[in-house]
């Protein structure tokens, strides 16, 4: 049988999704979903993982589960093509994590660079919740329970996938070929690796207030682009402008295509010409921002409209999540059956075990 190609990826529902998520992963996910190159696509909300560092704020996670589901549907993830589900609704993932814990050492977890930096970020140094510390193990369960071959994710997830691969190798070596080693699928374009916040800070983050959300209105988007960080030394229009660290140009790299020039700014043939003029001097920020606004509205408008449609029938969105979770659970349960068998903890579904034991004791009686 040909090996199936299976995609799995997800997000922690700790906030509405923004255009950083869109450029860095969502847009690609929809392409992969529609490409026909994959046998199955699983997209999930890692709410249990979100709780590992929000344990005192369950309401935040609860509220954002529906927001993220709406964002998924709005960008074009399609429940007819992708199984969209909620992590906590698949208890098999906990079960698998529990056995994986025996295959990973504490020191190996401590060396995971993403966990290391996240612990620092959250000031957890002295009291790291065990659940947070071990989330790479639970993430390995998320991936392997669905026998995912391909995990589209950002560079920051590389150590997680590596850890999952190690667990799979160890499991298969000890218990026999059962699980599938996943591969990470990184964003295919440097501009997509990470979109900075509108203030030029490295990362979009809710707490910094520098995000453009997929659910923002057209006015909000226009306002945010207007206030965007550019080149602080580019004061007069005639001044030469810098591109490095200039949000407007970084966003253009992520969103702009030659067709956009034809439509909105035919004076230039492409982005390189525009950049050259800006660097030379004689091109003001306001004009470039207007262009960026037009492009972003074109990309975001259909998403916004689709979101509005889904917002009109929230019970249907929950129903979609429930159905997706049910379907996902069936798949995970099947993998768990195989795992239990491989680990020799399938006492009751193995009639030969019972017969063998009966014979062993019968033979002992006769002696
Ligand atoms: N850690 C991922 C994030 O913060 C979310 C996640 C959980 C995930 N389990 C996963 C991503 C499995 C890919 C595969 O975005």
Boltz pocket constraint, residues with backbone or C-beta under 6 A from the ligand:
constraints:
  - pocket:
      binder: B
      contacts: [[A, 8], [A, 9], [A, 10], [A, 11], [A, 12], [A, 46], [A, 49], [A, 138], [A, 139], [A, 142], [A, 143], [A, 151], [A, 152], [A, 153], [A, 157]]
      max_distance: 6.0
